[in-house]
Amino acid sequence: YLKTLSKLSSVSSIIPGKISRAQGGRGSHGLFLKYQTSSGFKLLYKKGTSVQEIFVVCKDKQMFLNDFKYSQNGD
């Protein structure tokens, strides 16, 4: 997922964050947009019982949203 994100032209940098245990066991897995920050977005990567925060710094937030939605649809 991070390799795909790093190739998006709207992404300036990717900052990995805290890894924690997912509440509720084995739910969904993949990369999820959580919320907008002052410099980009916070995403969560979920796999099994682990969740990792990922912060994306963007040049253009709207372009990132479009790119992210497109990449999630099977690019």
N, C-alpha and C positions, 0 to 999 in steps of 0.2 A: 504494500500500500504506500509506503513512504517513497519508494522509487517512482511510482506513478505520480504522487504529489510533487516530488522534486522536479519533474519534467514540465509541470504546468508553468506557462510563461508569467502568470500572475503571482507566483510564489517567489518571495525573496529569500526566505530561510525557513527551516523547520527546527523547532526546539522540542526535544522529547521531555516529558514531564514525569510526574510521580506514577509509579506502578502500584496498584492496589488490588485487593480481592473484590470480585464482583459480588454484590448482594443478591441473594436469591438463586445462586447456583448457576447452572449452564443455560443462560438465556440466548439472546441473539449474539451473533459474532460479525465482525467487520469494522468498518470505519464510520463514525457518526459525527455529524456536525453538532456541537453543543451550543455555543453562543459566540457572538461577535465580541472582540476585544478592541482596545484602542489602536492596536497595530495589525490586527488581522482576525483570527478565529481560534477558538479552542475546539479541538476534536477529541473524541475518545476512540481508542482502538480496543475492541473487546474480542477475546478469544478464550473459550473455556471459562475458567473462574478468575481470569486476570483482566484488568482494565488498565490501560495506559493513557495518560493525558498527552496530547500532542498540540503544541502551539504553532500556528502557521502565521508567518509575517507576510503580508501581501502588499504588492504595489497598487493594486486596484481591487477593492473588496468585491465589487459587483462582478468583475471578470472572474474572480476566484469562485464565487458562488455558481456562476454559469459553468465554469470548467469542472468544478467538483461534482455538480449534478450530472454533467455529461460523462465524467469518468466513472461514476457509480452505476451508470446504465449500460455497462459492458463495453467500454472503449477498448 
